[in-house]
């Protein structure tokens, strides 16, 4: 992202192509799906990895992920239908 006020570009490298980014409902974190079959929960202000989730397949296609309404659960699609 580009911060106009500070005049700087901020980027985070997750090491793999990102297929989906969504915000938690409280706006404090981002949830990122990557093509290494991992969903990562990151602190929005610091970029710190808070949690990573596996158990789905995401290697070839765009797979969506999001948090439930109360930010209690992560929901993700999977290429293998599981």
ZIFEN-V858279 format. One line per field, one symbol per residue. psi: psi as a letter, one per 20 degrees, with the letter a starting at -180 (. if undefined). burial: b if it has 9 or more other ideal C-beta (glycine too) atoms within 8 Angstrom, else e. A space follows every 50 residues. Layout:
# ZIFEN-V858279
psi->???
burial->???
This chain:
# ZIFEN-V858279
psi->qpoggikqppqppiiqpphppqqrhijirqppprjjkpppoqphhijpoh qqprirpnhhrppqqrqrgjkhqppqrqhjj.
burial->eebeeeeeeeeeeeeeebbbebebeeeebbbbbbbebbbbbbbbeeeeee eebeebebeeeebbbebbeeeeebebebbeee
